[in-house]
Amino acid sequence: MSEQIFKACKELIDDAKLGCADLVFKDLCLEVLSRARNVVSEKQFNQLVAYAAEKMKDKIPFEVQPVPVQG
């Protein structure tokens, strides 16, 4: 069961990385980690912390869309 929860936590982190601004993403990571600490093994928790830290280092690729100027 804890393996499924571990995978779900990683998926939540991945989804947050793709769909949130940087500060919101970091806040969500902290929330996921605080809840995961109680339900996954110590080894899995440490892996999850390392995974979240790596994701926090990654830059979010985004495309700048030109804003049309109306005049």
C-alpha positions as CSV (number, residue, x, y, z in Angstrom):
1,M,0.0,0.0,0.0
2,S,2.8,2.5,0.8
3,E,4.3,1.9,-2.6
4,Q,1.0,3.1,-4.2
5,I,1.0,6.1,-2.0
6,F,4.6,6.8,-2.8
7,K,3.9,6.7,-6.5
8,A,0.8,8.9,-6.0
9,C,2.9,11.5,-4.2
10,K,5.4,11.6,-7.0
11,E,2.6,12.1,-9.5
12,L,1.1,14.9,-7.4
13,I,4.6,16.6,-7.4
14,D,4.9,16.1,-11.2
15,D,1.4,17.5,-11.8
16,A,2.0,20.5,-9.6
17,K,5.3,21.2,-11.4
18,L,3.4,21.4,-14.7
19,G,0.4,23.3,-13.6
20,C,1.5,25.8,-10.9
21,A,3.6,28.9,-10.5
22,D,6.9,28.3,-8.7
23,L,5.8,29.5,-5.3
24,V,2.6,27.6,-5.4
25,F,4.5,24.5,-6.6
26,K,6.9,24.7,-3.6
27,D,4.0,25.1,-1.2
28,L,2.3,22.1,-2.6
29,C,5.5,20.1,-2.4
30,L,5.8,20.9,1.3
31,E,2.2,19.9,1.8
32,V,2.7,16.6,0.0
33,L,5.8,15.9,2.0
34,S,4.3,16.7,5.3
35,R,1.4,14.3,4.7
36,A,3.6,11.6,3.1
37,R,5.8,11.5,6.2
38,N,3.1,9.7,8.1
39,V,2.1,7.1,5.5
40,V,5.3,6.0,3.6
41,S,8.4,4.3,4.9
42,E,11.4,6.4,6.0
43,K,13.3,5.2,2.9
44,Q,10.5,6.2,0.6
45,F,10.1,9.6,2.4
46,N,13.8,10.3,1.9
47,Q,13.5,9.4,-1.8
48,L,10.4,11.6,-2.1
49,V,12.3,14.5,-0.5
50,A,15.1,14.1,-3.0
51,Y,12.7,13.9,-5.8
52,A,10.9,17.0,-4.8
53,A,14.2,18.9,-4.3
54,E,15.2,17.9,-7.9
55,K,11.9,19.1,-9.3
56,M,12.3,22.4,-7.4
57,K,15.6,22.9,-9.1
58,D,14.1,22.4,-12.6
59,K,13.0,25.4,-14.4
60,I,9.5,25.5,-15.8
61,P,9.6,25.7,-19.5
62,F,7.1,28.2,-20.8
63,E,6.4,30.0,-23.9
64,V,6.0,33.8,-24.0
65,Q,3.0,34.8,-26.0
66,P,3.1,38.2,-27.6
67,V,0.4,40.6,-26.5
68,P,-1.3,42.3,-29.4
69,V,-1.1,46.1,-29.1
70,Q,-4.3,47.9,-29.9
71,G,-3.9,51.4,-30.9
